């Protein structure tokens, strides 16, 4: 029973992380596709595809978040140890000052996030990450600082806006709203990071697409691929493959579709979508081939 409760405790973080992974994968794909002259919808990626495309770029952010979470947990345990000795007659002055400091830091962080939201700080990669995060972190710091100040003076029952005990539903509601706000700030920051990441990946593809695998397509019928080298192997209908097409590079393969880039892609940013079927044969060679 205790093990089941422990597993249930990890469900909200796991759900949030899965949502962040999916959103990151989608936003990264969206930005990359737009930079390459396409739209993310044409790739037809599944949920699994988006999740897989997000993992390689999120190792460092999640490691940093995990380390910060562990540091906060250790700090809270130290604070909780001191709070056990606090009574209305014996408040902890040091913790009250720490709570006031955290409350002030939270207000400054929220102000910074609001200025970013209003566009007063301009746009840059650093601002696109720290601006949204400042809102969530600032609210967390402010809430914790206010809670710590009340506990440090021995006020165990006081609500946030008075000395009367809060209603039983007030604390869960406040915690839920706080988590929602923090989650939204995380999604915003992750989305901005994903857009930058997608644009960087598109720039890499644009500068080195000729090093991607080369593609040769054999077909029994004419495909009429504009700008692609076509060679007639034999009369149509006399054999399995009557036409050969070359001069293409593989961008991706998803949902049964090849996404191909012509050798002169840089001049028009044109992509070729070729459905995979048993009627055609696709040969791939290394980028140097």
Secondary structure, DSSP 8 states (H G I E B T S, - for coil): -HHHHHHHHTHHHHHHHHHHHHHHHHHHHHHHHHHTTS-GGGG---HHHHHHHHHHHHHHHHHHHHHHHHHHHHHHHHHHHHHTT-BTTB--HHHHHHHHHHHHHHHHHHHHHHHHHTTTT---HHHHHHHHHHHHHHHHHHHHHHHHHHHHTT--SEETTEEEE--HHHHHHHHHHHHHHHHHHHHHHHHHHHHHHHHHHHHHHHHHGGGS-EEEEEESS----TTSEEEE-S-TTSSS--EEEEEEEEEEEETTEEEEEETTHHHH--EEEEE--TTEEEEEE-TT-
